[in-house]
Amino acid sequence: MKSSPVPNLRKIAKAARVSHTTVSMALHNHPRISARTKQRIAELAQKMGYRPNALVSALMSHVRSNRHIVSQEPIAFLTSGPTADWWRDVPIFLNNFHGATARAEQLGFRLQPFWMGPYGRHAAAVAKVLRARAIRGAVLAPLPGLDDGDIPFDWEHFAITTIGYSFRQVPVHRAAHHHMHSMLALYKTLRELRYRRIGLAMTLDNMVRVKYNWLAGLLTGRELYGGNRVPYLTFDLITGKKNFLAWYRANRPDVIVGIGKDTYFWLKEAGIRIPQDVGYAHLDLYGALSDENVSGIQQQSTEIGAAATDLLVSQLYHNEYGAPKNPSCMLIEGYWEPGVTAPGAPNAVAKRSKSAQKE
């Protein structure tokens, strides 16, 4: 897929017999340009196939009435969960949406959710609705699964950005958390807290979803900052608890790194005390464990949604549609929050306490 050819400002200026500066000012509603000239240039640009931004759309509908323009071009927030509102119950997805919404409003756009049906089955029909409503761009929310098949959307005629790595059907610009750096920063922090046996355990889906960047950060951290080798564990949710507890007893990590809520509560259900018996660090604090004061990484999912909107609006301003020739990925860094579940290795905590008493 290639970007649709569109006339540039100089071609419009030549046809209108004015300077390209006048065209630019007219399409941006500059007060120095008369309403009559604005209307003429806007109509000519539309006739030549120029894809209008929010200001051009506003001119075409409001210039004739000489009213003050208060207009926000809509952009879509495409979801494909099992139900229309499924994503609203996933904290990180909801945060992505809030961040994208706020940034869209700052840039003069309006974000609207559109459900493409269960796992994207009705995407073709949704694309027709968007085109009928002159919606030119969309932020694609993270997909609920990785094996849902192709989504039959009209990717050719829209500007698209996506959040995260789950969508891989066609090349698009994306905004994502910097998973590798976050794991590396977490590992470094845990080593500074004197943990030596750092164990990583999560579902295989969570590992594949981020293209094994969690594992890359773990292995890099071990190479840079030392520590004992503890085999990492990936599991499925059917046999996960049994396999996880067997892994824990066989390897005896002194701190466990996880994502989701399963491993944290499996430890508690088994009578394993956190942090007395084992420390625990989480890779996404804005989620299922947000009320537990867990130590770990704040992913800044709101900022990721905002970054996806930035990428989309840039495409709209440059009239770029379809799959980009050189897709980019904007990575948002996370940061460590101490919490109470990884205060430091027990022997290190004891040493610090004795030192404090002497002082």
C-alpha positions in Angstrom: 0.0 0.0 0.0 1.2 3.5 -0.9 0.3 7.0 0.3 -2.5 8.5 -2.0 -1.1 11.2 -4.3 -2.5 14.6 -3.3 -1.8 18.1 -4.7 0.5 20.2 -2.7 0.0 23.9 -1.9 2.0 25.1 -4.9 -0.2 23.2 -7.3 -3.3 24.7 -5.7 -1.7 28.1 -5.7 -0.9 27.8 -9.5 -4.5 26.8 -10.2 -5.9 29.7 -8.1 -3.4 32.2 -9.5 -2.2 33.2 -6.1 1.0 32.6 -4.1 1.4 29.3 -2.1 1.7 31.5 1.0 -1.8 32.8 0.3 -3.1 29.3 -0.1 -1.5 28.2 3.2 -2.9 31.2 5.0 -6.4 30.7 3.5 -6.5 27.0 4.5 -5.4 28.0 8.0 -8.1 30.7 8.3 -5.7 33.6 8.6 -7.5 36.9 9.3 -5.5 38.7 6.6 -7.3 36.6 3.9 -10.8 37.7 3.0 -13.7 35.3 3.5 -14.4 35.3 -0.2 -10.8 34.2 -1.0 -10.8 31.6 1.7 -14.0 30.1 0.3 -12.7 30.1 -3.3 -9.4 28.4 -2.3 -11.1 25.8 0.0 -13.5 24.9 -2.8 -10.7 24.6 -5.4 -8.6 22.5 -3.0 -11.5 20.1 -2.5 -12.1 19.9 -6.2 -8.4 19.0 -6.8 -8.6 16.2 -4.4 -6.7 17.9 -1.5 -7.4 15.9 1.7 -8.7 18.6 4.1 -7.6 18.9 7.7 -9.9 20.1 10.4 -9.5 23.7 9.3 -10.4 23.0 5.7 -13.5 21.1 6.7 -14.5 23.9 9.0 -14.0 26.4 6.2 -16.2 24.5 3.7 -19.1 24.3 6.3 -18.8 27.7 8.0 -17.1 30.3 5.8 -20.4 31.1 3.9 -22.2 32.0 7.1 -19.2 34.1 8.3 -19.5 32.5 11.8 -16.6 31.9 14.2 -15.1 28.5 13.5 -15.3 26.1 16.5 -14.7 22.7 14.9 -12.9 19.5 15.9 -12.2 16.9 13.2 -13.1 13.4 14.5 -10.6 10.6 14.6 -11.4 7.0 15.5 -10.3 4.8 18.4 -10.7 1.3 17.0 -11.3 -1.6 19.4 -11.8 -5.3 18.6 -12.5 -7.0 22.0 -15.3 -9.6 22.5 -17.8 -6.8 23.4 -18.0 -3.2 22.6 -17.0 -2.0 26.1 -14.6 -4.9 26.9 -11.6 -2.6 26.7 -13.0 -0.2 29.4 -12.5 -3.0 32.0 -8.8 -3.3 31.1 -7.0 -0.5 33.1 -4.1 0.0 30.7 -6.4 0.2 27.7 -8.6 2.7 29.4 -5.6 4.7 30.3 -4.4 4.6 26.7 -7.8 6.0 25.6 -7.8 8.8 28.2 -4.3 9.8 27.1 -5.2 9.7 23.4 -8.4 11.7 24.1 -6.7 14.5 26.0 -4.0 14.9 23.4 -6.5 14.9 20.5 -8.4 17.7 22.1 -5.2 19.7 22.6 -4.4 19.3 18.9 -7.9 20.3 17.7 -9.3 16.8 17.1 -12.0 14.7 18.8 -11.5 11.0 19.5 -14.5 8.7 19.1 -14.5 5.0 20.0 -15.6 2.5 17.2 -16.0 -1.2 17.9 -15.0 -3.4 14.9 -16.9 -6.3 16.3 -15.6 -9.4 18.1 -12.0 -9.7 17.2 -12.4 -7.3 14.3 -15.0 -9.3 12.3 -17.0 -6.3 11.3 -14.0 -4.1 10.5 -14.9 -3.7 6.8 -18.3 -2.3 7.7 -16.8 0.1 10.2 -14.3 1.4 7.6 -17.2 2.2 5.3 -18.9 4.1 8.1 -15.7 6.1 8.8 -15.3 7.0 5.1 -18.9 8.1 5.0 -18.3 10.4 8.0 -15.1 11.8 6.4 -13.0 10.3 9.3 -9.5 10.1 7.9 -7.5 8.6 10.7 -7.6 6.2 13.6 -5.7 5.0 16.7 -5.9 1.2 16.8 -6.2 0.0 20.4 -4.2 -3.1 21.5 -5.7 -6.3 20.3 -7.3 -8.7 22.8 -5.3 -11.7 21.4 -2.4 -12.4 19.1 -4.1 -15.2 17.0 -7.3 -13.6 15.9 -6.7 -13.7 12.2 -6.6 -10.8 9.8 -8.8 -7.8 10.5 -10.7 -6.9 7.2 -10.2 -3.2 7.5 -9.6 -0.8 4.6 -6.0 0.1 5.7 -5.3 1.7 2.3 -7.4 4.8 2.7 -6.7 5.8 6.3 -3.9 7.2 8.5 -3.4 4.6 11.2 -1.3 4.3 14.4 -1.5 1.6 16.9 -0.6 1.1 20.5 1.8 -1.6 21.5 3.0 -4.6 19.4 -0.1 -6.8 19.2 -1.2 -5.6 15.7 1.2 -7.0 13.1 -1.1 -7.5 10.0 0.3 -4.4 8.1 3.1 -2.0 8.9 1.9 1.0 10.7 3.4 3.7 13.0 3.0 2.7 16.7 3.6 4.0 20.2 4.6 1.5 22.9 6.0 1.1 26.3 9.8 0.7 26.3 9.6 -2.9 27.8 13.3 -3.7 27.4 14.5 -0.5 29.2 11.9 -0.9 31.9 13.0 -4.5 32.7 16.6 -3.4 32.6 15.9 -0.5 35.0 13.9 -2.8 37.3 16.7 -5.4 37.3 19.3 -2.8 38.1 17.1 -1.5 41.0 16.6 -5.0 42.4 20.4 -5.6 42.3 20.9 -2.4 44.2 18.5 -3.7 46.8 20.8 -6.7 47.1 18.6 -9.3 45.5 20.7 -12.0 43.8 18.2 -14.6 42.5 15.9 -12.6 40.3 13.2 -14.8 38.7 10.9 -13.8 35.8 7.5 -15.5 35.5 4.6 -14.6 33.2 2.2 -16.1 30.7 3.6 -16.9 27.3 1.0 -14.5 25.8 2.5 -11.6 27.8 6.0 -12.5 26.6 5.1 -12.9 22.9 2.9 -9.8 22.9 5.9 -7.6 23.5 8.2 -9.6 21.2 10.2 -11.0 24.1 11.5 -7.6 25.1 10.9 -8.5 28.8 13.3 -11.4 28.4 15.8 -9.2 26.5 15.9 -6.7 29.5 16.3 -9.5 32.0 19.2 -11.1 30.1 20.9 -7.8 29.5 20.5 -6.8 33.2 22.1 -10.1 34.3 25.0 -9.5 32.0 25.5 -5.9 33.1 24.7 -6.1 36.8 25.3 -9.7 37.8 23.2 -12.0 39.9 22.6 -15.7 39.9 21.0 -17.4 36.9 17.4 -18.3 37.6 15.6 -19.9 34.6 12.7 -17.7 33.5 9.2 -19.2 33.3 6.4 -18.8 30.8 3.1 -20.6 31.5 -0.5 -20.9 30.3 -3.4 -20.2 32.6 -4.7 -23.7 32.6 -1.7 -25.4 34.3 -0.1 -22.1 35.3 -0.5 -22.2 39.1 0.9 -25.8 39.4 3.9 -25.0 37.1 4.6 -21.7 38.8 4.7 -23.1 42.3 6.9 -26.0 41.1 9.2 -23.5 39.4 9.4 -21.4 42.6 10.2 -24.4 44.9 12.8 -25.7 42.4 14.7 -22.4 41.9 14.0 -20.5 45.1 14.3 -16.9 43.7 14.6 -14.2 46.3 12.5 -11.9 44.2 9.9 -12.6 41.5 9.2 -10.3 38.6 5.7 -10.7 37.1 2.9 -9.0 35.1 -0.8 -9.5 35.6 -2.1 -10.6 39.0 -1.9 -14.4 38.9 1.6 -15.1 40.3 1.2 -12.6 43.1 -2.0 -14.2 44.4 -0.7 -17.7 43.8 2.1 -17.0 46.2 -0.3 -15.7 48.8 -2.7 -18.7 48.4 0.3 -21.1 48.9 1.2 -19.4 52.2 4.4 -17.8 50.8 4.9 -14.5 52.5 5.7 -11.3 50.5 8.2 -9.9 51.1 9.4 -12.0 54.0 9.8 -15.2 52.1 10.2 -13.7 48.6 10.2 -10.2 47.2 7.8 -9.3 44.3 8.1 -6.7 41.6 5.4 -5.9 39.0 6.0 -4.7 35.4 2.7 -2.7 35.1 1.6 -1.0 38.3 -1.4 0.6 36.8 -3.4 -2.6 36.6 -4.8 -5.5 38.6 -2.4 -4.9 41.6 -2.9 -1.1 41.8 -4.5 -1.4 45.3 -1.7 -3.7 46.7 1.1 -1.1 47.0 3.3 -3.4 45.0 6.9 -2.5 44.0 7.6 -2.2 40.3 7.3 -0.3 37.1 4.8 2.4 36.2 4.4 2.1 32.4 2.8 5.5 31.8 0.1 4.1 29.7 -1.7 7.5 29.5 1.4 9.0 27.9 1.5 6.1 25.4 -2.0 6.9 24.2 -1.0 10.6 23.8 2.1 9.5 21.8 -0.1 7.4 19.5 -2.3 10.5 18.8 0.8 12.6 18.1 1.9 10.1 15.4 -1.5 10.0 13.9 -2.0 13.8 13.7 1.4 14.1 12.1 0.2 11.8 9.3 -3.0 13.8 8.9 -1.2 17.1 8.6 1.1 15.6 5.9 -1.7 13.8 4.1 -0.1 10.4 4.5 -2.4 7.4 4.2 -2.0 3.6 4.0 1.0 1.7 5.2 4.1 3.9 5.6 7.3 3.1 3.8 9.3 3.5 6.9 7.1 2.7 9.9 8.3 4.3 13.2 7.8 3.3 16.8 7.7 5.9 19.6 8.8 4.3 22.9 7.7 5.7 26.2 10.0 5.0 29.3 8.6 3.7 32.5 9.9 4.4 36.0 10.4 2.5 39.3 8.0 2.9 42.2 9.2 1.4 45.5 6.0 0.0 47.0 6.3 -2.5 49.9 6.8 -5.8 48.2 10.5 -5.5 47.3 12.2 -3.5 50.1 15.5 -5.4 49.6 16.9 -8.8 50.2 16.2 -9.9 53.8 19.9 -10.0 54.8 20.5 -6.6 53.2 17.5 -5.1 55.1 18.8 -6.5 58.3 22.2 -5.0 57.7 20.7 -1.6 57.0 18.6 -1.8 60.2 21.7 -2.6 62.3 23.6 0.3 60.7 20.8 2.7 61.5 20.7 1.5 65.1 24.4 2.1 65.6 24.1 5.7 64.2 
